[in-house]
Amino acid sequence: MDNIGWIGSLLLAFCGLPQAWESWRTKSSAGLTWGFIGLWGLGELCTFAYVLPKMDLPLLVNYSANILFLIIITYYKIRPNK
């Protein structure tokens, strides 16, 4: 079961990678709304805070990766290169 948890966690962790890569490549996150970014970020941070005391490593990897991708996406939303 641990292997299934790791596989699922890694797949979910890297769902944000294509958008973070696109934002980095184009230097813009113009296609994403602030509502989407805000709700996704708040959800990730709240769930990370919930999982952190449990030290559930697959979930910590998942939420940490998504927070990193959100930082990249938010940076290019705030400071697009036009």
C-alpha positions in Angstrom: 0.0 0.0 0.0 2.9 2.4 0.7 4.0 2.1 -2.9 0.5 3.0 -4.2 0.6 6.0 -1.8 3.9 7.1 -3.1 2.9 6.7 -6.7 -0.3 8.7 -6.2 1.5 11.4 -4.2 4.2 11.9 -6.8 1.6 12.0 -9.6 -0.4 14.7 -7.8 2.8 16.5 -6.8 3.8 17.0 -10.3 0.4 18.0 -11.7 1.5 21.6 -11.3 4.8 21.1 -13.1 3.6 21.7 -16.6 2.0 25.0 -15.6 5.0 26.1 -13.6 7.2 25.2 -16.6 5.0 27.1 -19.0 5.0 30.2 -16.7 8.7 30.0 -16.5 9.1 29.5 -20.2 6.8 32.4 -21.2 7.7 34.5 -18.1 3.9 35.0 -17.6 1.0 33.3 -15.8 -1.6 35.6 -17.5 -3.9 32.7 -18.3 -4.6 31.9 -14.7 -7.0 33.9 -12.5 -6.1 35.2 -9.1 -9.0 33.2 -7.7 -7.6 29.9 -9.0 -4.1 30.7 -7.7 -5.4 31.9 -4.3 -7.7 29.0 -3.7 -5.1 26.5 -4.8 -2.4 28.1 -2.6 -4.6 28.4 0.4 -5.7 24.8 0.0 -2.1 23.6 -0.3 -0.9 25.6 2.7 -3.8 24.4 5.0 -3.4 20.8 4.0 0.4 21.0 4.4 -0.1 22.4 7.9 -2.4 19.5 8.7 -0.1 16.9 7.3 3.2 18.3 8.8 2.7 17.1 12.4 1.8 13.6 11.1 5.1 13.5 9.1 3.5 11.5 6.3 6.4 11.7 3.9 4.5 11.0 0.6 2.0 13.8 1.4 4.7 16.2 2.5 6.5 15.6 -0.8 3.2 16.2 -2.6 2.3 19.5 -0.9 5.9 20.8 -0.8 6.2 20.3 -4.6 2.9 22.0 -5.2 3.8 24.9 -3.0 7.1 25.3 -4.9 5.2 25.3 -8.3 2.7 27.8 -6.9 5.5 30.1 -5.9 6.8 30.0 -9.5 3.4 30.6 -11.0 2.6 33.4 -8.6 5.9 35.1 -9.3 5.1 35.3 -13.0 1.6 36.4 -12.3 2.9 39.3 -10.2 5.9 40.1 -12.4 5.2 39.1 -16.0 7.9 39.7 -18.6 6.1 41.6 -21.4 
